[in-house]
Amino acid sequence: MANKTAEVIAADFVAMNHSVAVITDVIAGDLMADKTAADKQSAVDRNVEHLELKKAEKTIEDATASIWTNESFTAIDSAISAGNNYTA
């Protein structure tokens, strides 16, 4: 198996920002307003897990080296923190 290409890494980063939006919007009450507290909590938890797993990805040939280069994780780190502290 080969390392991820720059294009795949970029697509992963876009997907991560979609998870940021879900977490932020659920917490703000702008998304899933008609859903149960359990549904909201589940959505936040799944998206936090997605962010944590993606952020932790390593290269194939060096299992200690991150696949990430100069991406900013400010919004992602904020969403992880907010999501981990969220209780529906």
C-alpha positions as a Markdown table, in Angstrom:
| # | Residue | x | y | z |
|---|---|---|---|---|
| 1 | Met | 0.0 | 0.0 | 0.0 |
| 2 | Ala | 1.3 | 3.5 | -0.9 |
| 3 | Asn | 1.2 | 6.7 | 1.0 |
| 4 | Lys | -1.7 | 9.0 | 0.3 |
| 5 | Thr | -1.3 | 11.4 | -2.5 |
| 6 | Ala | -1.5 | 15.2 | -2.0 |
| 7 | Glu | -4.9 | 15.2 | -3.6 |
| 8 | Val | -6.3 | 12.5 | -1.2 |
| 9 | Ile | -4.8 | 14.4 | 1.8 |
| 10 | Ala | -6.5 | 17.6 | 0.6 |
| 11 | Ala | -9.8 | 15.8 | 0.2 |
| 12 | Asp | -9.4 | 14.3 | 3.7 |
| 13 | Phe | -8.9 | 17.8 | 5.0 |
| 14 | Val | -12.0 | 19.1 | 3.3 |
| 15 | Ala | -14.0 | 16.2 | 4.8 |
| 16 | Met | -12.5 | 17.1 | 8.2 |
| 17 | Asn | -13.9 | 20.6 | 7.8 |
| 18 | His | -17.3 | 19.2 | 7.0 |
| 19 | Ser | -17.1 | 17.4 | 10.4 |
| 20 | Val | -16.2 | 20.7 | 12.0 |
| 21 | Ala | -19.3 | 22.3 | 10.5 |
| 22 | Val | -21.5 | 19.5 | 11.7 |
| 23 | Ile | -20.2 | 19.7 | 15.3 |
| 24 | Thr | -20.4 | 23.5 | 15.3 |
| 25 | Asp | -23.9 | 23.6 | 13.9 |
| 26 | Val | -25.3 | 20.9 | 16.1 |
| 27 | Ile | -23.9 | 22.6 | 19.2 |
| 28 | Ala | -25.2 | 26.0 | 18.0 |
| 29 | Gly | -28.7 | 24.5 | 17.5 |
| 30 | Asp | -28.6 | 25.2 | 13.8 |
| 31 | Leu | -28.5 | 21.6 | 12.7 |
| 32 | Met | -30.7 | 18.7 | 13.9 |
| 33 | Ala | -32.9 | 21.0 | 15.9 |
| 34 | Asp | -35.8 | 18.5 | 15.4 |
| 35 | Lys | -33.8 | 15.5 | 16.5 |
| 36 | Thr | -33.5 | 13.9 | 19.9 |
| 37 | Ala | -30.7 | 14.7 | 22.3 |
| 38 | Ala | -29.3 | 11.2 | 21.7 |
| 39 | Asp | -29.3 | 11.7 | 17.9 |
| 40 | Lys | -27.5 | 15.1 | 18.4 |
| 41 | Gln | -25.0 | 13.5 | 20.8 |
| 42 | Ser | -24.3 | 10.6 | 18.4 |
| 43 | Ala | -23.7 | 13.0 | 15.5 |
| 44 | Val | -21.3 | 15.1 | 17.5 |
| 45 | Asp | -19.5 | 12.0 | 18.9 |
| 46 | Arg | -19.1 | 10.4 | 15.4 |
| 47 | Asn | -17.7 | 13.6 | 13.9 |
| 48 | Val | -15.3 | 14.2 | 16.8 |
| 49 | Glu | -14.1 | 10.6 | 16.4 |
| 50 | His | -13.6 | 11.2 | 12.7 |
| 51 | Leu | -11.5 | 14.3 | 13.3 |
| 52 | Glu | -9.4 | 12.6 | 15.9 |
| 53 | Leu | -8.7 | 9.6 | 13.7 |
| 54 | Lys | -7.9 | 11.7 | 10.6 |
| 55 | Lys | -5.7 | 14.1 | 12.6 |
| 56 | Ala | -3.7 | 11.2 | 13.9 |
| 57 | Glu | -2.9 | 9.6 | 10.5 |
| 58 | Lys | 0.7 | 8.6 | 9.9 |
| 59 | Thr | 2.7 | 7.8 | 6.8 |
| 60 | Ile | 3.1 | 4.2 | 5.7 |
| 61 | Glu | 6.9 | 4.1 | 5.6 |
| 62 | Asp | 7.3 | 6.0 | 8.9 |
| 63 | Ala | 4.5 | 5.2 | 11.3 |
| 64 | Thr | 5.6 | 8.1 | 13.5 |
| 65 | Ala | 5.4 | 10.8 | 10.8 |
| 66 | Ser | 2.2 | 12.6 | 10.3 |
| 67 | Ile | 0.6 | 12.8 | 6.8 |
| 68 | Trp | -0.1 | 16.5 | 7.4 |
| 69 | Thr | 2.2 | 19.2 | 6.4 |
| 70 | Asn | 1.2 | 22.9 | 6.7 |
| 71 | Glu | -2.5 | 22.5 | 7.3 |
| 72 | Ser | -4.0 | 24.7 | 10.0 |
| 73 | Phe | -5.8 | 22.6 | 12.7 |
| 74 | Thr | -7.1 | 25.6 | 14.7 |
| 75 | Ala | -10.8 | 25.0 | 13.7 |
| 76 | Ile | -10.4 | 21.3 | 13.9 |
| 77 | Asp | -8.9 | 21.4 | 17.4 |
| 78 | Ser | -11.6 | 23.8 | 18.5 |
| 79 | Ala | -14.3 | 21.5 | 17.2 |
| 80 | Ile | -12.8 | 18.5 | 18.9 |
| 81 | Ser | -12.6 | 20.3 | 22.2 |
| 82 | Ala | -16.2 | 21.6 | 21.9 |
| 83 | Gly | -17.5 | 18.3 | 20.8 |
| 84 | Asn | -15.8 | 16.5 | 23.7 |
| 85 | Asn | -17.4 | 18.9 | 26.1 |
| 86 | Tyr | -20.8 | 18.8 | 24.5 |
| 87 | Thr | -23.7 | 17.1 | 26.3 |
| 88 | Ala | -27.0 | 17.1 | 24.4 |
